[in-house]
Amino acid sequence: MIEIKPDPSNPERKIVTATVTLWIETALLTSIAKELEEAIAEQAKKDLQSKAIRKEIRALATKKLVAMLEEKK
């Protein structure tokens, strides 16, 4: 699950949180670590492709670029 919410200390910033909850025995986790890592990465890629996330990322990137250009003045 990926969640975007405002930063309470700075309204100009957003907090992006990715949450994964697993209850797996250590031995099992060690044996499937690579497959698990790949599955998590694949799901994160899918989540990041959602329209809401892409829209938010574009907005944040635009704000950052504008701020960088303002600093150059």
N, C-alpha and C positions, 0 to 999 in steps of 0.2 A: 504494500500500500504506500502510495506517495501522497503527502499532504503539503499544501502551501498555505501559510498563514502569516499575518503581519508580525514584524519584530516589535515586541512591546516597548523596547527602548529606543527604536528609531522607525517611525512610520514610513520612511522612504525605502526601507529594506523589507525583504520577505525571508521567511525561514522555510526551507524545503526539508521535509522529514521523510525518510524512507524507513519503513518498519517491517521487520520480519521476526516472527516468534516461532521458535522451534523447541520441542522437547525430544531430544535424541540422546541416547547413551553415547558416551565418549568414544568407545570402540567403534560403534557404527558410524559416528560422525567422521572419525579418522579415515575409515574405509571408503566413504562416499564424498569426501571433501571436494574433490575436483568436480564431480557431477553436480553437487549442490551449488558450488560457486557458479558454474555455468548456468544452472537453472535460475538462480537469483539474478544474475546479470541479464539473462534473456527477458525475464519478467520486468526488470527495471527499464530495459529498452522499450518494451511494449507500453509500460505506464507513461514513459516520457513522450510517447507519440500521441497521447490523448490531446484533443483540441484545447482543453482548458489549460493543461500544463504548457503546451507549446505557446499559447497566447500569453501566459504569464511570463515565460522565459523571454519572449520577444519584448514585452513591455519592460522587463528588468534590464535587458541588454540595451535597449534604446535609452533608458534613463542613465545607465552607466556611460554610454558613449557621449551623451550630451554633457554629462558632468566632466568627462575627460576633456572635451572640446572647450568647455568653459574655463577649465584650469589653464589651458594653453594661451588664453587671451592675455 
